[in-house]
Amino acid sequence: MSADLGAIAGTIQLSVTPVFLLVATGGLLNVFTGRLARVIDRSRVLIELWSETQGHEHDRVVAELRVVDRRMDVINNSIAAAVGCGIVVCLLVALLFAQAFVGFNLGAAAAWVFALAMLLLLASLVLFLVEVRLATRTIHVPLELLELEEMGWRKRQGWR
């Protein structure tokens, strides 16, 4: 009985690191879903604007809708990769316990599963970076606002 208890304690110690990875992945999923919600909210605003705009403003709304649609796809794929990472980490913990109870040496399988979890996490983070870059490319301050601000700053500084 004490040997089984020792094996269980050792397995729990081994599974702590993957569980930290699982917690971190959960935190990332929280960030990703928050971004997805904001993108969806923005798409709803743009869909309402679509029918109310014409000319250049309508073209701008359509262009932003295309980017918002792309952002939803990218962040959705990021979420899928993060969920895949979480599932694989759970599989890793299950492998560690199976190794302790069954007695088979599953070290190589555990290493491959951990590497897969890391690759899925990497894919998720890269996709998140792509989504953030898409978002920052579409958010531009209108030039006339920048020029007005610069003129106001110059006046405050005593420049012409």
Summary of the structure (lengths in Angstrom):
residues: 160
radius of gyration: 24.8
end to end distance: 87.0
largest distance: 87.0
contacts: 426
relative contact order: 0.12
helix: 91%
strand: 0%
